[in-house]
Amino acid sequence: MIAINLDKIMLDRRISSKELAEKIGITPANLSILKTQKAKGLRFNTLESICEVLDCQPGDILEYVKD
């Protein structure tokens, strides 16, 4: 499975879900779905926006975890 470590990065950067959602152009509800591992997919442009705003790499957010 692919784990999404967005909460940890957001905590390190001291940014709220509402602020991140506004900056990357998605709804807070969609960001919540992503943060809670319920998303079925992630668009590359969304991932790019998240990395730009949080000043991180995709590997900081996404992690492969064996089931």
PDB file of N, CA, C and O in Angstrom:
ATOM      1  N   MET A   1       0.844  -1.185   0.000  1.00  0.00           N
ATOM      2  CA  MET A   1       0.000   0.000   0.000  1.00  0.00           C
ATOM      3  C   MET A   1       0.885   1.242   0.000  1.00  0.00           C
ATOM      4  O   MET A   1       2.035   1.203   0.435  1.00  0.00           O
ATOM      5  N   ILE A   2       0.342   2.312  -0.482  1.00  0.00           N
ATOM      6  CA  ILE A   2       1.035   3.597  -0.477  1.00  0.00           C
ATOM      7  C   ILE A   2       0.477   4.427   0.681  1.00  0.00           C
ATOM      8  O   ILE A   2      -0.711   4.747   0.714  1.00  0.00           O
ATOM      9  N   ALA A   3       1.344   4.767   1.619  1.00  0.00           N
ATOM     10  CA  ALA A   3       0.955   5.607   2.756  1.00  0.00           C
ATOM     11  C   ALA A   3       1.193   7.072   2.407  1.00  0.00           C
ATOM     12  O   ALA A   3       2.154   7.410   1.715  1.00  0.00           O
ATOM     13  N   ILE A   4       0.322   7.918   2.886  1.00  0.00           N
ATOM     14  CA  ILE A   4       0.445   9.357   2.649  1.00  0.00           C
ATOM     15  C   ILE A   4       0.791  10.022   3.978  1.00  0.00           C
ATOM     16  O   ILE A   4       0.003  10.007   4.923  1.00  0.00           O
ATOM     17  N   ASN A   5       1.979  10.600   4.026  1.00  0.00           N
ATOM     18  CA  ASN A   5       2.500  11.215   5.253  1.00  0.00           C
ATOM     19  C   ASN A   5       2.311  12.729   5.260  1.00  0.00           C
ATOM     20  O   ASN A   5       3.183  13.466   5.719  1.00  0.00           O
ATOM     21  N   LEU A   6       1.203  13.175   4.764  1.00  0.00           N
ATOM     22  CA  LEU A   6       0.959  14.607   4.627  1.00  0.00           C
ATOM     23  C   LEU A   6       0.840  15.308   5.979  1.00  0.00           C
ATOM     24  O   LEU A   6       1.322  16.430   6.130  1.00  0.00           O
ATOM     25  N   ASP A   7       0.211  14.672   6.956  1.00  0.00           N
ATOM     26  CA  ASP A   7       0.056  15.289   8.284  1.00  0.00           C
ATOM     27  C   ASP A   7       1.405  15.652   8.895  1.00  0.00           C
ATOM     28  O   ASP A   7       1.570  16.733   9.459  1.00  0.00           O
ATOM     29  N   LYS A   8       2.363  14.743   8.778  1.00  0.00           N
ATOM     30  CA  LYS A   8       3.685  14.973   9.365  1.00  0.00           C
ATOM     31  C   LYS A   8       4.384  16.169   8.711  1.00  0.00           C
ATOM     32  O   LYS A   8       4.964  17.011   9.398  1.00  0.00           O
ATOM     33  N   ILE A   9       4.324  16.231   7.391  1.00  0.00           N
ATOM     34  CA  ILE A   9       4.954  17.343   6.668  1.00  0.00           C
ATOM     35  C   ILE A   9       4.256  18.657   7.003  1.00  0.00           C
ATOM     36  O   ILE A   9       4.914  19.679   7.198  1.00  0.00           O
ATOM     37  N   MET A  10       2.919  18.634   7.070  1.00  0.00           N
ATOM     38  CA  MET A  10       2.180  19.849   7.399  1.00  0.00           C
ATOM     39  C   MET A  10       2.510  20.327   8.806  1.00  0.00           C
ATOM     40  O   MET A  10       2.628  21.529   9.041  1.00  0.00           O
ATOM     41  N   LEU A  11       2.658  19.404   9.733  1.00  0.00           N
ATOM     42  CA  LEU A  11       3.009  19.762  11.105  1.00  0.00           C
ATOM     43  C   LEU A  11       4.400  20.391  11.153  1.00  0.00           C
ATOM     44  O   LEU A  11       4.614  21.396  11.830  1.00  0.00           O
ATOM     45  N   ASP A  12       5.337  19.790  10.430  1.00  0.00           N
ATOM     46  CA  ASP A  12       6.694  20.340  10.373  1.00  0.00           C
ATOM     47  C   ASP A  12       6.725  21.749   9.786  1.00  0.00           C
ATOM     48  O   ASP A  12       7.512  22.594  10.212  1.00  0.00           O
ATOM     49  N   ARG A  13       5.851  21.992   8.792  1.00  0.00           N
ATOM     50  CA  ARG A  13       5.827  23.294   8.108  1.00  0.00           C
ATOM     51  C   ARG A  13       4.875  24.283   8.781  1.00  0.00           C
ATOM     52  O   ARG A  13       4.791  25.446   8.386  1.00  0.00           O
ATOM     53  N   ARG A  14       4.160  23.807   9.801  1.00  0.00           N
ATOM     54  CA  ARG A  14       3.194  24.640  10.533  1.00  0.00           C
ATOM     55  C   ARG A  14       2.158  25.287   9.608  1.00  0.00           C
ATOM     56  O   ARG A  14       1.967  26.503   9.604  1.00  0.00           O
ATOM     57  N   ILE A  15       1.502  24.432   8.830  1.00  0.00           N
ATOM     58  CA  ILE A  15       0.464  24.908   7.916  1.00  0.00           C
ATOM     59  C   ILE A  15      -0.816  24.122   8.194  1.00  0.00           C
ATOM     60  O   ILE A  15      -0.774  22.909   8.398  1.00  0.00           O
ATOM     61  N   SER A  16      -1.939  24.812   8.201  1.00  0.00           N
ATOM     62  CA  SER A  16      -3.221  24.162   8.473  1.00  0.00           C
ATOM     63  C   SER A  16      -3.777  23.533   7.199  1.00  0.00           C
ATOM     64  O   SER A  16      -3.356  23.857   6.089  1.00  0.00           O
ATOM     65  N   SER A  17      -4.720  22.638   7.387  1.00  0.00           N
ATOM     66  CA  SER A  17      -5.377  21.998   6.248  1.00  0.00           C
ATOM     67  C   SER A  17      -6.093  23.039   5.388  1.00  0.00           C
ATOM     68  O   SER A  17      -6.031  22.998   4.159  1.00  0.00           O
ATOM     69  N   LYS A  18      -6.761  23.957   6.045  1.00  0.00           N
ATOM     70  CA  LYS A  18      -7.487  25.002   5.309  1.00  0.00           C
ATOM     71  C   LYS A  18      -6.533  25.836   4.462  1.00  0.00           C
ATOM     72  O   LYS A  18      -6.813  26.116   3.296  1.00  0.00           O
ATOM     73  N   GLU A  19      -5.411  26.229   5.047  1.00  0.00           N
ATOM     74  CA  GLU A  19      -4.440  27.057   4.327  1.00  0.00           C
ATOM     75  C   GLU A  19      -3.824  26.281   3.159  1.00  0.00           C
ATOM     76  O   GLU A  19      -3.678  26.826   2.064  1.00  0.00           O
ATOM     77  N   LEU A  20      -3.464  25.024   3.383  1.00  0.00           N
ATOM     78  CA  LEU A  20      -2.879  24.226   2.309  1.00  0.00           C
ATOM     79  C   LEU A  20      -3.886  24.023   1.186  1.00  0.00           C
ATOM     80  O   LEU A  20      -3.543  24.166   0.012  1.00  0.00           O
ATOM     81  N   ALA A  21      -5.113  23.696   1.531  1.00  0.00           N
ATOM     82  CA  ALA A  21      -6.154  23.487   0.521  1.00  0.00           C
ATOM     83  C   ALA A  21      -6.327  24.732  -0.346  1.00  0.00           C
ATOM     84  O   ALA A  21      -6.436  24.631  -1.568  1.00  0.00           O
ATOM     85  N   GLU A  22      -6.353  25.900   0.284  1.00  0.00           N
ATOM     86  CA  GLU A  22      -6.491  27.155  -0.465  1.00  0.00           C
ATOM     87  C   GLU A  22      -5.313  27.369  -1.402  1.00  0.00           C
ATOM     88  O   GLU A  22      -5.496  27.757  -2.556  1.00  0.00           O
ATOM     89  N   LYS A  23      -4.108  27.117  -0.914  1.00  0.00           N
ATOM     90  CA  LYS A  23      -2.899  27.367  -1.709  1.00  0.00           C
ATOM     91  C   LYS A  23      -2.740  26.402  -2.879  1.00  0.00           C
ATOM     92  O   LYS A  23      -2.167  26.769  -3.905  1.00  0.00           O
ATOM     93  N   ILE A  24      -3.243  25.167  -2.738  1.00  0.00           N
ATOM     94  CA  ILE A  24      -3.088  24.207  -3.832  1.00  0.00           C
ATOM     95  C   ILE A  24      -4.338  24.108  -4.707  1.00  0.00           C
ATOM     96  O   ILE A  24      -4.329  23.420  -5.727  1.00  0.00           O
ATOM     97  N   GLY A  25      -5.402  24.787  -4.314  1.00  0.00           N
ATOM     98  CA  GLY A  25      -6.591  24.872  -5.156  1.00  0.00           C
ATOM     99  C   GLY A  25      -7.508  23.662  -5.098  1.00  0.00           C
ATOM    100  O   GLY A  25      -8.127  23.309  -6.102  1.00  0.00           O
ATOM    101  N   ILE A  26      -7.606  23.019  -3.933  1.00  0.00           N
ATOM    102  CA  ILE A  26      -8.588  21.949  -3.756  1.00  0.00           C
ATOM    103  C   ILE A  26      -9.434  22.262  -2.526  1.00  0.00           C
ATOM    104  O   ILE A  26      -9.091  23.134  -1.728  1.00  0.00           O
ATOM    105  N   THR A  27     -10.528  21.549  -2.387  1.00  0.00           N
ATOM    106  CA  THR A  27     -11.396  21.797  -1.234  1.00  0.00           C
ATOM    107  C   THR A  27     -10.792  21.163   0.020  1.00  0.00           C
ATOM    108  O   THR A  27     -10.069  20.171  -0.071  1.00  0.00           O
ATOM    109  N   PRO A  28     -11.082  21.727   1.175  1.00  0.00           N
ATOM    110  CA  PRO A  28     -10.635  21.097   2.423  1.00  0.00           C
ATOM    111  C   PRO A  28     -11.128  19.654   2.553  1.00  0.00           C
ATOM    112  O   PRO A  28     -10.431  18.808   3.114  1.00  0.00           O
ATOM    113  N   ALA A  29     -12.324  19.372   2.039  1.00  0.00           N
ATOM    114  CA  ALA A  29     -12.857  18.004   2.092  1.00  0.00           C
ATOM    115  C   ALA A  29     -11.995  17.037   1.283  1.00  0.00           C
ATOM    116  O   ALA A  29     -11.717  15.925   1.730  1.00  0.00           O
ATOM    117  N   ASN A  30     -11.573  17.462   0.093  1.00  0.00           N
ATOM    118  CA  ASN A  30     -10.712  16.603  -0.731  1.00  0.00           C
ATOM    119  C   ASN A  30      -9.336  16.430  -0.102  1.00  0.00           C
ATOM    120  O   ASN A  30      -8.745  15.354  -0.199  1.00  0.00           O
ATOM    121  N   LEU A  31      -8.826  17.460   0.531  1.00  0.00           N
ATOM    122  CA  LEU A  31      -7.547  17.339   1.226  1.00  0.00           C
ATOM    123  C   LEU A  31      -7.684  16.357   2.393  1.00  0.00           C
ATOM    124  O   LEU A  31      -6.771  15.573   2.656  1.00  0.00           O
ATOM    125  N   SER A  32      -8.808  16.399   3.083  1.00  0.00           N
ATOM    126  CA  SER A  32      -9.054  15.475   4.188  1.00  0.00           C
ATOM    127  C   SER A  32      -9.081  14.032   3.699  1.00  0.00           C
ATOM    128  O   SER A  32      -8.532  13.146   4.354  1.00  0.00           O
ATOM    129  N   ILE A  33      -9.711  13.789   2.562  1.00  0.00           N
ATOM    130  CA  ILE A  33      -9.746  12.446   1.979  1.00  0.00           C
ATOM    131  C   ILE A  33      -8.331  11.962   1.690  1.00  0.00           C
ATOM    132  O   ILE A  33      -8.003  10.799   1.928  1.00  0.00           O
ATOM    133  N   LEU A  34      -7.511  12.842   1.188  1.00  0.00           N
ATOM    134  CA  LEU A  34      -6.116  12.496   0.901  1.00  0.00           C
ATOM    135  C   LEU A  34      -5.347  12.203   2.185  1.00  0.00           C
ATOM    136  O   LEU A  34      -4.618  11.214   2.264  1.00  0.00           O
ATOM    137  N   LYS A  35      -5.510  13.055   3.182  1.00  0.00           N
ATOM    138  CA  LYS A  35      -4.780  12.898   4.450  1.00  0.00           C
ATOM    139  C   LYS A  35      -5.175  11.638   5.214  1.00  0.00           C
ATOM    140  O   LYS A  35      -4.354  11.072   5.934  1.00  0.00           O
ATOM    141  N   THR A  36      -6.414  11.196   5.067  1.00  0.00           N
ATOM    142  CA  THR A  36      -6.898  10.046   5.820  1.00  0.00           C
ATOM    143  C   THR A  36      -6.758   8.735   5.048  1.00  0.00           C
ATOM    144  O   THR A  36      -7.362   7.727   5.416  1.00  0.00           O
ATOM    145  N   GLN A  37      -5.965   8.750   3.986  1.00  0.00           N
ATOM    146  CA  GLN A  37      -5.668   7.538   3.207  1.00  0.00           C
ATOM    147  C   GLN A  37      -6.884   6.990   2.463  1.00  0.00           C
ATOM    148  O   GLN A  37      -6.875   5.825   2.065  1.00  0.00           O
ATOM    149  N   LYS A  38      -7.920   7.789   2.265  1.00  0.00           N
ATOM    150  CA  LYS A  38      -9.126   7.297   1.606  1.00  0.00           C
ATOM    151  C   LYS A  38      -9.157   7.605   0.121  1.00  0.00           C
ATOM    152  O   LYS A  38     -10.068   7.164  -0.580  1.00  0.00           O
ATOM    153  N   ALA A  39      -8.179   8.353  -0.373  1.00  0.00           N
ATOM    154  CA  ALA A  39      -8.124   8.708  -1.789  1.00  0.00           C
ATOM    155  C   ALA A  39      -7.752   7.485  -2.615  1.00  0.00           C
ATOM    156  O   ALA A  39      -6.913   6.684  -2.203  1.00  0.00           O
ATOM    157  N   LYS A  40      -8.369   7.342  -3.768  1.00  0.00           N
ATOM    158  CA  LYS A  40      -8.060   6.246  -4.681  1.00  0.00           C
ATOM    159  C   LYS A  40      -6.960   6.632  -5.663  1.00  0.00           C
ATOM    160  O   LYS A  40      -6.389   5.772  -6.334  1.00  0.00           O
ATOM    161  N   GLY A  41      -6.667   7.921  -5.745  1.00  0.00           N
ATOM    162  CA  GLY A  41      -5.652   8.397  -6.670  1.00  0.00           C
ATOM    163  C   GLY A  41      -5.228   9.808  -6.308  1.00  0.00           C
ATOM    164  O   GLY A  41      -5.849  10.480  -5.485  1.00  0.00           O
ATOM    165  N   LEU A  42      -4.153  10.232  -6.948  1.00  0.00           N
ATOM    166  CA  LEU A  42      -3.619  11.573  -6.710  1.00  0.00           C
ATOM    167  C   LEU A  42      -3.073  12.087  -8.033  1.00  0.00           C
ATOM    168  O   LEU A  42      -2.202  11.457  -8.632  1.00  0.00           O
ATOM    169  N   ARG A  43      -3.568  13.203  -8.481  1.00  0.00           N
ATOM    170  CA  ARG A  43      -3.105  13.788  -9.738  1.00  0.00           C
ATOM    171  C   ARG A  43      -1.703  14.358  -9.544  1.00  0.00           C
ATOM    172  O   ARG A  43      -1.374  14.917  -8.498  1.00  0.00           O
ATOM    173  N   PHE A  44      -0.896  14.197 -10.579  1.00  0.00           N
ATOM    174  CA  PHE A  44       0.468  14.708 -10.499  1.00  0.00           C
ATOM    175  C   PHE A  44       0.495  16.221 -10.302  1.00  0.00           C
ATOM    176  O   PHE A  44       1.373  16.731  -9.605  1.00  0.00           O
ATOM    177  N   ASN A  45      -0.439  16.944 -10.895  1.00  0.00           N
ATOM    178  CA  ASN A  45      -0.423  18.403 -10.712  1.00  0.00           C
ATOM    179  C   ASN A  45      -0.772  18.780  -9.271  1.00  0.00           C
ATOM    180  O   ASN A  45      -0.281  19.785  -8.756  1.00  0.00           O
ATOM    181  N   THR A  46      -1.623  17.971  -8.618  1.00  0.00           N
ATOM    182  CA  THR A  46      -1.922  18.205  -7.204  1.00  0.00           C
ATOM    183  C   THR A  46      -0.694  17.905  -6.353  1.00  0.00           C
ATOM    184  O   THR A  46      -0.348  18.677  -5.460  1.00  0.00           O
ATOM    185  N   LEU A  47      -0.037  16.780  -6.632  1.00  0.00           N
ATOM    186  CA  LEU A  47       1.185  16.422  -5.911  1.00  0.00           C
ATOM    187  C   LEU A  47       2.255  17.492  -6.102  1.00  0.00           C
ATOM    188  O   LEU A  47       2.945  17.861  -5.151  1.00  0.00           O
ATOM    189  N   GLU A  48       2.392  17.985  -7.322  1.00  0.00           N
ATOM    190  CA  GLU A  48       3.364  19.043  -7.600  1.00  0.00           C
ATOM    191  C   GLU A  48       3.047  20.304  -6.798  1.00  0.00           C
ATOM    192  O   GLU A  48       3.952  20.927  -6.243  1.00  0.00           O
ATOM    193  N   SER A  49       1.780  20.681  -6.733  1.00  0.00           N
ATOM    194  CA  SER A  49       1.371  21.868  -5.971  1.00  0.00           C
ATOM    195  C   SER A  49       1.657  21.691  -4.486  1.00  0.00           C
ATOM    196  O   SER A  49       2.142  22.613  -3.831  1.00  0.00           O
ATOM    197  N   ILE A  50       1.357  20.503  -3.952  1.00  0.00           N
ATOM    198  CA  ILE A  50       1.626  20.226  -2.542  1.00  0.00           C
ATOM    199  C   ILE A  50       3.119  20.357  -2.266  1.00  0.00           C
ATOM    200  O   ILE A  50       3.520  20.985  -1.287  1.00  0.00           O
ATOM    201  N   CYS A  51       3.946  19.760  -3.135  1.00  0.00           N
ATOM    202  CA  CYS A  51       5.399  19.822  -2.943  1.00  0.00           C
ATOM    203  C   CYS A  51       5.918  21.252  -3.033  1.00  0.00           C
ATOM    204  O   CYS A  51       6.820  21.642  -2.293  1.00  0.00           O
ATOM    205  N   GLU A  52       5.342  22.027  -3.942  1.00  0.00           N
ATOM    206  CA  GLU A  52       5.764  23.428  -4.091  1.00  0.00           C
ATOM    207  C   GLU A  52       5.434  24.227  -2.835  1.00  0.00           C
ATOM    208  O   GLU A  52       6.285  24.954  -2.323  1.00  0.00           O
ATOM    209  N   VAL A  53       4.211  24.097  -2.340  1.00  0.00           N
ATOM    210  CA  VAL A  53       3.774  24.858  -1.170  1.00  0.00           C
ATOM    211  C   VAL A  53       4.524  24.412   0.089  1.00  0.00           C
ATOM    212  O   VAL A  53       4.917  25.245   0.906  1.00  0.00           O
ATOM    213  N   LEU A  54       4.722  23.091   0.246  1.00  0.00           N
ATOM    214  CA  LEU A  54       5.362  22.573   1.459  1.00  0.00           C
ATOM    215  C   LEU A  54       6.878  22.477   1.337  1.00  0.00           C
ATOM    216  O   LEU A  54       7.553  22.082   2.288  1.00  0.00           O
ATOM    217  N   ASP A  55       7.417  22.835   0.172  1.00  0.00           N
ATOM    218  CA  ASP A  55       8.855  22.789  -0.071  1.00  0.00           C
ATOM    219  C   ASP A  55       9.415  21.406   0.289  1.00  0.00           C
ATOM    220  O   ASP A  55      10.303  21.271   1.131  1.00  0.00           O
ATOM    221  N   CYS A  56       8.865  20.386  -0.381  1.00  0.00           N
ATOM    222  CA  CYS A  56       9.282  19.018  -0.109  1.00  0.00           C
ATOM    223  C   CYS A  56       9.333  18.229  -1.412  1.00  0.00           C
ATOM    224  O   CYS A  56       9.016  18.762  -2.475  1.00  0.00           O
ATOM    225  N   GLN A  57       9.724  16.980  -1.335  1.00  0.00           N
ATOM    226  CA  GLN A  57       9.781  16.077  -2.463  1.00  0.00           C
ATOM    227  C   GLN A  57       8.608  15.096  -2.383  1.00  0.00           C
ATOM    228  O   GLN A  57       8.091  14.853  -1.292  1.00  0.00           O
ATOM    229  N   PRO A  58       8.174  14.524  -3.520  1.00  0.00           N
ATOM    230  CA  PRO A  58       7.090  13.540  -3.481  1.00  0.00           C
ATOM    231  C   PRO A  58       7.372  12.388  -2.515  1.00  0.00           C
ATOM    232  O   PRO A  58       6.450  11.888  -1.870  1.00  0.00           O
ATOM    233  N   GLY A  59       8.618  11.965  -2.410  1.00  0.00           N
ATOM    234  CA  GLY A  59       8.984  10.884  -1.503  1.00  0.00           C
ATOM    235  C   GLY A  59       8.826  11.239  -0.037  1.00  0.00           C
ATOM    236  O   GLY A  59       8.774  10.354   0.817  1.00  0.00           O
ATOM    237  N   ASP A  60       8.748  12.534   0.263  1.00  0.00           N
ATOM    238  CA  ASP A  60       8.487  12.955   1.645  1.00  0.00           C
ATOM    239  C   ASP A  60       7.026  12.703   2.012  1.00  0.00           C
ATOM    240  O   ASP A  60       6.692  12.514   3.182  1.00  0.00           O
ATOM    241  N   ILE A  61       6.172  12.701   1.008  1.00  0.00           N
ATOM    242  CA  ILE A  61       4.727  12.571   1.212  1.00  0.00           C
ATOM    243  C   ILE A  61       4.258  11.129   1.024  1.00  0.00           C
ATOM    244  O   ILE A  61       3.449  10.624   1.803  1.00  0.00           O
ATOM    245  N   LEU A  62       4.772  10.477  -0.014  1.00  0.00           N
ATOM    246  CA  LEU A  62       4.325   9.129  -0.371  1.00  0.00           C
ATOM    247  C   LEU A  62       5.339   8.103   0.081  1.00  0.00           C
ATOM    248  O   LEU A  62       6.545   8.294  -0.073  1.00  0.00           O
ATOM    249  N   GLU A  63       4.841   7.008   0.643  1.00  0.00           N
ATOM    250  CA  GLU A  63       5.730   5.949   1.153  1.00  0.00           C
ATOM    251  C   GLU A  63       5.107   4.582   0.857  1.00  0.00           C
ATOM    252  O   GLU A  63       3.927   4.367   1.132  1.00  0.00           O
ATOM    253  N   TYR A  64       5.884   3.674   0.307  1.00  0.00           N
ATOM    254  CA  TYR A  64       5.408   2.317   0.078  1.00  0.00           C
ATOM    255  C   TYR A  64       5.542   1.514   1.353  1.00  0.00           C
ATOM    256  O   TYR A  64       6.615   1.471   1.956  1.00  0.00           O
ATOM    257  N   VAL A  65       4.447   0.870   1.770  1.00  0.00           N
ATOM    258  CA  VAL A  65       4.444   0.041   2.967  1.00  0.00           C
ATOM    259  C   VAL A  65       3.900  -1.322   2.588  1.00  0.00           C
ATOM    260  O   VAL A  65       2.804  -1.428   2.036  1.00  0.00           O
ATOM    261  N   LYS A  66       4.665  -2.368   2.883  1.00  0.00           N
ATOM    262  CA  LYS A  66       4.184  -3.723   2.585  1.00  0.00           C
ATOM    263  C   LYS A  66       2.975  -4.035   3.448  1.00  0.00           C
ATOM    264  O   LYS A  66       2.924  -3.666   4.621  1.00  0.00           O
ATOM    265  N   ASP A  67       2.000  -4.717   2.858  1.00  0.00           N
ATOM    266  CA  ASP A  67       0.769  -5.065   3.587  1.00  0.00           C
ATOM    267  C   ASP A  67       1.008  -6.076   4.676  1.00  0.00           C
ATOM    268  O   ASP A  67       0.071  -6.465   5.373  1.00  0.00           O
TER     269      ASP A  67
END
